[in-house]
Amino acid sequence: MAEARELLIELGTEELPPTALARLRDALAEGLTTRLREAGLEPGEPEAFATPRRLAVLFPSVPARQPDQLQERRGPAVAAAFDDAGEPTKAVLGFARSCGVEVERLERETTDKGEYLVFRQLQPGRALGELLPEMLEAALDALPTPKRMRWGSSRTEFVRPAHWLVVLHGPEVLEMTVLEQTAGRETHGHRFHQPGALELKRGNDYAERLRSPGFVEPSFEARRERILEQVHEQAKALGGRALVDADLLDEVTALVEWPVALTGGFDPRFLDVPQEALISTMQDNQKYFPVVDEAGRMQPYFIVISNIESRDPHAVRDGNERVLRPRFADAEFFWQQDRKKRLEERLEALDSVVFEKRLGTLRDKSMRLEALMQRLAGLMGLDAPLAARAARLAKCDLVTQMVFEFTELQGTMGRYYALHDREDETVAAAIEQHYWPRQSGSELPDAPLAQALALADRLDTLVGIFAIGKQPSGTKDPFALRRAALGLVRILVERDLPLALTPLLQAAAEPIRERVPEADQAVEPVREYILERLRGYLLEQGQAHETIEAVAAVAPDAPLDFVRRVRAVSLFRERPEAEALAAANKRIHNLLRKAGEEAEAELDPEALALDEERQLYQGLQAVRPGVEQAVADGDYLHALGELAGLRDRVDTFFDQVMVMAEDAAERRNRLALLRELRRAFETVADIGRLATG
């Protein structure tokens, strides 16, 4: 094996897309690692680096050359390789020619299938420098880049123009040209602090050389941690704490090479504006970290991460404060203007906003929500006038100036405006929370009225979009129906709402019929779509696929009931008798299926001739009341426990009783007994689907 040394590959570019930086880094490291290993060049675990202007991978130990490999090809059988005179046949001549040798060079090998001719040759390994250019180009081509571009007169394409390339194997440069950059040993430090080239003696010098004198922290994780520490230190010095959004932290980390935190301030008068608007402006537009007190109240400060150690930090601070001031002034103006008109007065304006061409405007949707909320009020024991009021006002903030400017504040501003209008607090909360959960895993609406409105909004959207034939396909989901269905599932399950899907969907279809007469035809497809999201939800929680399918087979209509059954069956599977009962149920299913119409006969208990079948019937009759009561109470584990008590009788029945007896009457009666047993188990789930055999 050739000497192994560290291998450094660095590609310098113009500023890379910040939200894609970590993904590009990881993909490059993975792509190169996979290709080196496939070539027999085990590189060890790489260390990957990424800054706004570079992607780099450092492998700890890569051989300079592939190991020599013994190539072996099997040819024709010896019996078919030579004729009666011992001369080579066309088959062996063709094989030898394809190997580039004479027939005499072929060897013989005896196998359990006979004797064959083989060709063996030692293939020298190729040098790393030979292999790497193609590997690097392939890895770069495979990067998940959002959009590629060309630069200058070049036909080369990459996510950003390339400016330099470093490829060092130990102290040696591996000569190659990739993305029109010739490999060398010169990297580049900070654009302002260290604009000149930095020579690297070998790959192991890379990170420290960039840090000093380069003023570049190449590690994404180390840079992120440094930003986090500085932000918290600055906030603590102000007597508060910083709001650190994880996505914003990653984005800021991808925007700077040498992070320096600075504190800025703003006029306290802006604190009269809802703090969500101020936070949104700071985080989304300016990439600042807001500061709040221990109670979570906004303070007149922010923390900005500069990419330079300025000799005049006050100038940097002043510049950021100047940029922020007009944005806050706009938010203040919108806040003042919007409150001059009540939310209810904006209903008419909703007629100018199309929800979907066939489904009408947002005003039409609001009217449908109002009708649907009347049904939900009855099901959930809500105050009907408040339910109608919440539905009527739910979308009104969408036509305010504040939400037009800050769309992510939909619902949130509705709550503020509703409280300003002296609407009931539960109505105001429902307006905000009916958008919850905004994304996977986020907060759910907490009050019953808000939960009902959140359900109504999603039911209307799902049924409406399915009714007009625009359900998701492949990766396209323009109306975010997957998120809507999963949100609906989470609300029903995690807020313990025992509501069945079919009546909810039928209620949602009713007002849609005025515009889409075939809306009722969407009920079952939407139900199946929601249950598919429920399956995914349970899989993510660690439930086994066969457990979920065992419950799905008995088609419970309420997601909460579905989940309770799955959890009960999952616990039941841990019991020692579970596997035997599952196998028995599977056997019963197969017998009934093969018996066809014979299995439809009514059970005659008086005609049970053998003790074993009578014992099974009596045992079933004894546990049936307890099972039925447990199922009615939703205590499915107890129901399964009652049925598990039949295990010995079931085993004895199958050991001693011939189900498919020659006598037709006996056969039909025994099949009827098994059908009754299966029905008892199926009050919870199709236990037969749990059988492993």
ZAMI-874257 format. One record per residue (C-alpha): x, y, z. Coordinates in steps of 0.001 Angstrom, whole numbers, padded with zeros to 6 digits, always signed. Layout:
<atoms>
XYZ ...
</atoms>
This chain:
<atoms>
+000000+000000+000000 +001345+003446-000964 +002059+006006+001745 -001082+007587+003170 -001201+011313+003893 -003828+013901+004693 -005734+015245+001701 -007049+018827+001612 -009435+020062-001063 -010647+023666-000942 -012726+025460-003561 -012839+029262-003267 -015827+031064-004743 -017850+034219-004639 -020393+034385-001785 -022363+031153-001639 -026136+031039-000871 -026285+031292+002946 -029313+029056+003465 -027661+026292+001390 -024103+026561+002743 -024154+023778+005357 -025990+021475+002944 -023402+022093+000208 -020548+021416+002630 -022008+018121+003810 -022840+016968+000294 -019305+017684-000954 -017734+015777+001950 -020091+012837+001476 -019637+012765-002297 -015829+012733-002117 -015770+010191+000707 -018023+007808-001219 -015957+008062-004411 -012614+007571-002622 -013920+004496-000832 -015362+003041-004028 -011907+003407-005587 -010331+001466-002718 -008769+004591-001202 -010067+004540+002395 -009802+008201+003502 -010979+008018+007116 -013636+010370+008489 -013349+013806+006886 -013530+017224+008518 -015635+019567+006413 -015398+023370+006367 -017594+026098+004929 -017550+029882+004908 -019364+032308+002607 -016436+032100+000140 -015232+028520+000384 -016054+024834+000679 -013304+022547+001967 -012785+018947+003030 -009786+017576+004953 -009295+013802+004941 -006948+012490+007656 -005174+009775+005646 -005532+008929+001960 -003200+006485+000132 -001241+007915-002801 -002236+004971-004989 -004903+002313-005228 -003856-001201-004172 -003033-003570-007009 -006013-005740-007813 -006112-009299-009120 -008595-009387-011975 -010251-012696-012757 -012588-013593-015620 -014136-017012-016113 -014342-018289-019676 -015965-021325-021267 -015901-024812-019761 -012880-026852-020785 -015192-029385-022419 -016483-026690-024765 -013119-024964-025244 -011437-027635-027418 -012675-029911-030189 -011996-033633-030529 -008600-032899-032068 -007641-030681-029114 -007867-027487-031148 -009358-024318-029562 -012983-023666-030446 -014396-020305-031536 -015741-019805-028021 -012333-019939-026346 -010602-018004-029131 -013135-015196-028714 -012690-015221-024917 -008890-015079-025175 -009104-012251-027716 -011382-010240-025398 -008773-010660-022641 -005950-009588-024961 -003939-012842-024601 -003265-016106-026387 -005202-019225-025418 -002011-020650-023855 -002102-017860-021214 -005455-019030-019847 -005482-021059-016651 -007730-023909-015578 -009962-023909-012501 -011983-026799-011103 -015354-025912-009557 -018298-027939-008312 -019821-027401-011749 -016818-028676-013650 -013511-027402-015057 -013339-023919-016619 -010759-021741-018309 -009993-018495-016465 -007928-015406-017114 -006071-013866-014194 -004110-010623-014310 -002680-008272-011685 -004079-004801-012358 -001788-002062-010997 -003584+000527-008870 -003956+004047-010282 -002453+007078-008580 -004628+009373-006470 -003644+012300-008678 -005038+010454-011695 -008346+009612-010068 -009099+012739-008072 -009967+015259-010849 -012820+013108-012108 -013974+012404-008551 -013983+016093-007621 -015834+017121-010763 -018453+014416-010192 -018898+015426-006534 -019295+019103-007469 -021769+018254-010235 -023856+016280-007736 -024128+019097-005182 -027740+020076-004342 -027366+023565-005760 -030559+025630-006040 -029420+027273-009292 -026230+027162-011368 -024630+030074-013195 -021911+030868-015718 -019368+033654-015413 -017375+035633-017939 -017098+033942-021328 -016824+030506-019725 -019234+027674-020421 -018466+026220-016978 -021401+026167-014551 -021446+026210-010769 -023589+027715-008026 -021184+030707-007864 -018078+031748-009849 -014960+029861-008714 -011778+031813-007888 -009192+029380-006525 -008563+025701-005882 -006321+024030-003308 -005497+020318-003564 -002766+019143-001186 -001788+015552-000479 +000524+015971+002476 +002975+018657+001336 +002459+017982-002387 +000108+019758-004778 -001888+017322-006912 -001971+018891-010356 -005420+019271-011885 -007818+021848-013293 -011415+021881-012076 -014030+024608-012782 -011221+026258-014808 -009156+026679-011639 -005642+025213-011504 -004902+023505-008217 -002270+025061-005992 -001363+025586-002351 -002584+029180-001930 -005792+029907-000040 -007227+033327+000782 -008083+034884+004120 -010613+037557+005062 -011593+039838+002208 -010578+042975+004168 -008315+041871+007018 -006150+039517+004937 -006899+040031+001231 -003644+038517-000029 -002869+034867-000688 -001936+032529+002177 +000448+029712+001342 -000227+026313+002897 +002692+023939+003494 +000348+020985+003899 -003318+020239+004546 -002990+019933+008309 -002057+023635+008462 -005338+024683+006896 -007627+025661+009786 -005002+027383+011950 -003492+029232+009002 -006887+030651+008102 -007579+031704+011677 -004230+033447+012026 -003217+035438+010133 -006226+034884+007852 -009040+036220+010113 -011283+033384+008915 -012950+030777+011132 -013376+027938+008600 -015441+025630+010837 -019172+026295+010493 -019839+024834+013946 -017070+026803+015670 -018253+030007+013997 -021832+029309+015053 -020763+028710+018647 -018691+031899+018673 -021687+033913+017441 -023945+032345+020066 -021515+033116+022886 -021050+036723+021777 -024784+037317+021369 -025549+036007+024852 -022697+038037+026354 -023932+041235+024713 -027529+040621+025830 -026423+039885+029387 -024468+043135+029467 -027705+044928+028524 -029550+043251+031414 -031682+041104+029143 -031559+037972+027026 -031310+037499+023282 -033968+035810+021175 -031975+033339+019112 -033882+031647+016322 -031990+028529+015205 -032562+029125+011482 -031447+032751+011784 -028333+031677+013702 -027427+029262+010892 -028034+031919+008246 -025895+034512+010029 -023160+031889+010492 -023226+031376+006727 -022930+035129+006071 -019725+035880+007983 -016164+034556+008155 -014984+036432+011264 -017985+037194+013488 -017970+040246+015751 -021114+041058+017765 -022176+044676+018232 -025095+046172+020168 -027448+048725+018644 -030483+050554+019910 -033687+052226+018723 -036178+054792+019925 -038238+053297+022806 -041381+054810+021287 -041391+051950+018780 -042083+049550+021659 -045749+050618+021373 -045863+048609+018135 -046645+044886+018657 -043299+043295+019352 -043904+040483+016854 -043727+043086+014058 -040466+044512+015423 -038982+041037+015868 -040031+040022+012360 -038329+043091+010877 -035138+042546+012843 -034863+038833+012153 -036142+038489+008599 -034993+041734+007012 -031922+042771+009000 -030653+039455+010449 -030456+041016+013926 -030987+039287+017265 -033684+041036+019378 -033259+041566+023119 -036043+040971+025675 -036250+041106+029470 -036789+038059+031658 -040561+038347+031169 -040123+038257+027396 -040907+041965+026882 -039077+043674+024033 -036196+045989+024966 -034989+048900+022754 -031828+047041+021681 -030630+044610+019077 -027439+042635+018417 -025889+042571+014972 -023080+040273+013797 -020485+042154+011804 -018013+040411+009470 -015157+042720+010397 -013219+043947+013402 -013865+047609+012697 -011531+050328+013944 -014679+052416+014359 -017420+050127+015735 -019596+053153+016490 -019854+053844+012755 -020944+050235+012129 -023505+050505+014916 -024833+053845+013640 -025187+052461+010144 -027290+049529+011327 -029451+051776+013489 -030085+054083+010511 -031219+051151+008370 -033585+049861+011057 -035253+053192+011882 -037352+053607+008687 -038487+049977+008853 -039754+050487+012382 -041349+053758+011334 -043252+051899+008586 -044449+049291+011078 -045553+052069+013447 -047478+053786+010644 -049227+050550+009607 -050145+049828+013241 -051670+053268+013671 -053539+053253+010355 -054907+049716+010627 -056564+050410+013977 -058676+053192+012474 -060946+050523+010975 -062505+047617+012872 -061768+044093+011706 -065430+043519+010894 -065366+046494+008537 -062768+044676+006449 -065104+041796+005536 -066098+043487+002308 -062453+043885+001300 -062061+040097+001500 -064234+039921-001625 -061302+041329-003579 -058918+038527-002561 -059351+035272-004480 -058751+032118-002452 -059132+029852-005463 -061002+030611-008680 -063660+027879-008352 -063872+028156-004559 -064271+031925-004554 -062793+034693-002442 -061621+034864+001134 -065059+036290+001957 -066623+033118+000547 -064219+031025+002623 -065114+033040+005738 -068815+032328+005156 -068089+028609+004793 -066052+028658+007996 -068951+030329+009772 -071339+027567+008687 -068870+024836+009597 -068154+026365+013004 -071858+026107+013851 -071590+022338+013386 -068359+022121+015372 -069846+024211+018161 -072458+021516+018681 -069931+018678+018537 -067437+020360+020872 -069829+022109+023251 -068815+025637+022230 -070682+028915+022481 -072308+029108+019014 -072323+032952+018676 -068644+033143+019651 -067828+030349+017211 -069561+032222+014401 -067840+035465+015372 -064385+033878+015330 -065020+032393+011877 -066353+035703+010520 -063262+037648+011633 -060619+034934+011106 -059301+036222+007755 -059941+039956+008133 -056375+040855+009117 -055159+039568+005736 -056285+042871+004167 -054509+045092+006715 -051409+047075+005769 -049335+045379+008469 -050041+041839+007244 -049631+042927+003629 -046090+044054+004549 -045348+041242+007046 -047265+038193+005777 -045811+035979+008508 -047860+038006+011029 -051221+036770+009725 -053357+035805+012686 -051003+037466+015143 -052039+040939+014022 -055631+039733+013876 -055441+039041+017611 -054061+042522+018335 -056708+044230+016209 -059508+042108+017712 -058434+043032+021241 -058257+046699+020195 -061838+046342+018893 -062824+044875+022304 -063765+041511+020847 -064020+038572+023239 -060544+037356+024256 -061288+033784+023157 -062251+035089+019718 -059023+037110+019511 -056974+034058+020532 -058788+031881+017965 -057959+034346+015165 -054274+034000+015941 -054166+030315+016802 -056260+028941+013958 -053030+029038+011904 -051304+026816+014474 -049382+024585+014063 -047621+026790+011528 -045103+024062+010753 -044265+020485+011693 -043754+020075+015416 -044713+023639+016333 -047249+024814+018899 -050911+023733+018771 -053971+025902+019531 -054689+025650+023244 -058328+026759+023714 -061341+024770+022379 -062610+027672+020242 -059187+028097+018619 -058930+024340+018059 -062338+024267+016373 -061440+027189+014070 -058107+025575+013195 -059940+022357+012289 -062596+024199+010277 -060016+026117+008232 -058109+022947+007334 -061242+020901+006620 -062558+023563+004250 -059247+023802+002399 -058748+020040+002106 -062260+019230+000912 -062399+022260-001382 -059087+021637-003123 -059765+017902-003514 -063246+018692-004854 -061789+020764-007708 -059193+018090-008480 -056069+019943-007346 -054868+017472-004720 -051072+017123-004268 -049150+015038-006764 -045516+014056-006377 -043571+016947-004905 -046139+019597-005861 -048366+020832-003052 -049209+024489-003807 -051976+024682-001190 -049842+023016+001536 -052394+020239+001967 -049875+017855+003530 -049177+020378+006251 -052910+021057+006666 -053717+017353+007044 -050882+016722+009485 -051891+019782+011504 -055459+018493+011643 -054211+015088+012830 -052040+016633+015537 -054868+018827+016844 -057306+015909+017039 -054803+013540+018640 -052677+015763+020861 -055611+017844+022100 -057657+014676+022857 -060553+015487+020536 -062557+012277+019855 -064070+013517+016591 -064703+011193+013634 -063444+012288+010236 -066375+011338+008009 -069021+013590+009628 -066498+016456+009828 -065661+016135+006140 -069333+015832+005180 -070050+019009+007141 -067180+020759+005339 -068467+019595+001935 -071968+020953+002506 -071262+024704+002018 -068760+023940-000756 -071540+022283-002806 -072928+025712-003692 -069857+026304-005843 -068694+022732-006511 -071721+020389-006745 -069499+017283-006663 -067914+018261-003323 -069341+015165-001584 -067200+012976-003831 -064113+014443-002148 -065055+013207+001329 -063628+009692+001078 -060402+010663-000799 -059731+013375+001784 -060400+010924+004601 -057875+008488+003118 -055392+011316+002627 -055664+012352+006283 -055336+008756+007475 -052189+008419+005357 -050731+011428+007188 -051805+009761+010446 -049856+006636+009503 -046749+008759+008883 -047284+010561+012187 -047392+007233+014062 -044341+005882+012235 -042384+008971+013292 -043406+008237+016869 -041791+004809+016599 -044893+002661+016103 -044385-000459+013984 -045837-000561+010478 -047672-003868+011068 -049239-002518+014276 -050575+000504+012394 -051916-001659+009570 -053581-004040+012045 -055599-001099+013353 -056188+000414+009907 -057761-002875+008831 -060746-002275+011146 -061108+001307+009818 -061568+003493+012912 -062862+006881+011767 -061544+009083+014583 -057767+009758+014570 -057658+009873+018380 -059380+006476+018538 -056981+005153+015871 -053964+006255+017927 -055329+004801+021158 -055864+001448+019443 -052332+001489+018007 -050821+002208+021414 -052886-000558+023011 -051927-003099+020344 -048278-002065+020658 -048366-002808+024405 -050317-006017+023811 -047560-007268+021480 -045185-007339+024454 -047309-010013+026178 -046134-013635+025853 -049437-014855+024378 -049583-012168+021694 -047658-014031+018992 -049703-017242+019400 -052989-015318+019236 -051796-013373+016201 -050899-016622+014439 -054293-018100+015352 -056112-015050+014024 -054148-015232+010799 -055088-018897+010472 -058754-018050+011130 -058651-015341+008455 -057221-017774+005883 -059779-020474+006736 -062713-018076+006451 -061408-016616+003202 -060983-020036+001601 -064369-021228+002876 -066166-018441+001015 -069966-018565+001378 -069759-021531+003787 -068331-019161+006416 -071498-017034+006321 -073688-019545+008209 -075133-018621+011606 -073598-020244+014674 -075720-022893+016395 -074236-023364+019905 -076362-026509+020459 -074698-028199+017485 -071151-027900+018899 -070323-031580+019370 -066803-031652+020809 -065714-030468+024269 -062923-028346+022756 -065282-026326+020554 -067818-025964+023375 -065058-024763+025709 -063968-022140+023177 -067552-020943+022693 -068191-020745+026458 -064926-018868+026999 -065837-016397+024266 -069273-015847+025771 -067733-015280+029188 -065303-012556+028055 -067597-010866+025509 -069368-008475+027946 -066069-007321+029426 -064573-006843+025970 -067571-004870+024720 -067544-002626+027788 -063792-002035+027529 -064125-001124+023836 -067009+001235+024644 -064791+002888+027286 -061858+003105+024873 -059779+000832+027107 -058447-001278+024251 -055560-002807+026172 -058009-004219+028719 -060187-005572+025891 -057188-007338+024353 -056217-008638+027776 -059673-010197+028181 -059368-011850+024775 -055836-013018+025578 -057392-015196+028282 -058762-017394+025474 -055285-018364+024295 -055258-021893+025807 -058775-022663+024531 -057862-021433+021056 -054688-023561+020996 -056589-026631+022188 -059318-026055+019593 -056859-026029+016712 -054952-029034+018128 -058025-031238+018609 -060743-030038+016219 -060841-030538+012456 -062425-027309+011266 -062926-028399+007674 -064815-031547+008671 -066318-033822+006030 -069800-033249+007441 -071026-029997+005905 -073138-028952+008901 -070229-029452+011341 -067888-027588+009011 -070206-024583+008652 -070847-024401+012413 -067141-024471+013256 -066457-021796+010678 -069235-019727+012258 -067588-020138+015680 -064270-018923+014280 -066028-015997+012620 -067451-014986+016019 -063984-015217+017568 -062483-013111+014796 -065221-010482+015194 -064426-010233+018900 -060765-009519+018211 -061597-007099+015395 -063437-004839+017804 -059879-003572+018490 -057676-004513+015497 -056932-007246+012977 -054542-009109+015283 -053740-011609+012525 -051650-008950+010772 -049178-009063+013671 -048180-012659+012942 -044534-012966+011905 -044848-016353+010233 
</atoms>
